[in-house]
């Protein structure tokens, strides 16, 4: 049976009982949910992170600002506010009616929820929570600033006489009322360490669904990595290998691509930190520095891995499989890492051999899923150094054994 070497065994934090229960064949694995409460197609993950040393409060600088709508729009026009236009809470997610109701709140002098932002270089602000609200206001007052079609009010509840109006159609006094409305912005100053910023924003829940880790990375780390991960997640080989089942709404697809990149840029053996989120943030920063030819290189390897995974594992690529359990499981991020990275550097001849022996691959994988240490390594505390190395070595061993058979 494919097993785990004694040298790789180490005391592991126990898997929560709820997770153990999920691993029983015939039961349903928990999945991440999108903003509509629907399945994202990706298994819920516990990376098991902990703070090894407390943050120094003196490093945290948070200011409350009260800029007017007009001042915020000027920042948008000058590109000193980053709305991350492809971020999940971007303009367009709300319906025209929902956007109109927000404008009606401004006209009625109803206070809007606080905006949360992080200060970057050159006095830029990255809006982390409030992108939709600010984008809606910009679309109504200054649509050209965000390259959007003007918002025409509809479905107003109280000021029904303004249904069908654009900003220019409003009386001057109401235009002024909107432009002079003060919004509350909690600004994390740029001197605050990045890991502290992420920890602060990860705690924020302003009444909606908390931001996912990838949504936070996307909001706080601008640059080429944003669009590169989007491009990888929208390639046909990725979508086909995941059976078109991964929802892009909470950026789970981009996080999967980022994890491929992280372990491609740095071999799994070099992973030595319990801060898995920090490891992924560092990978995004690295991607931002790569020239086009290197990005092409990694994209080629990514596509090669996706095509190989589909050919070898079929509809069960990147998913748990248990004996006596025929139902297809959701995509598992840890399995996505180890299958994709291990396949990325297998040459075409090796891939063809693995395909021809895919039944043997499946049999060895099922044996691996009988091993509680491996199941634990892809289910709970997945950011643990020992578990990361254990699962990568186990997957590599399966491929080597099949190739040598």
Secondary structure, DSSP 4 states (H G I P E B T S, - for coil): -----GGG----PPPPHHHHHHTSTTSPPPEEE-TTS-EEEEE--B-----SSPPPGGG--EEEE--BHHHHHHHHHTT-EE--TTSTT-TTSS-HHHHHHHHHHHHTTPPPPPEEEEE-GGG-EEEEE-HHHHHHHHHHH-GGGGT-PPP---S-SS-GGGTT--GGGS-HHHHHHHHT-B--EEEE-TTS-HHHHHHHHHT--SSSPPPPHHHHHHHHS-SHHHHHHHHHHTSHHHHHHTTT---STTSHHHHHHHHHHHHHHS-GGG---S-HHHHHHHHHHHHHH--HHHHHHHHHHHHHHHHHHHHHHGGGTTB--BTTB-SPPPB-HHHHHHHHHHHHTS-HHHHHHHHHTHHHHHHHHHHHHT-HHHHHHTTBSTT-HHHHHHHHHHHHHHHHHHHH-
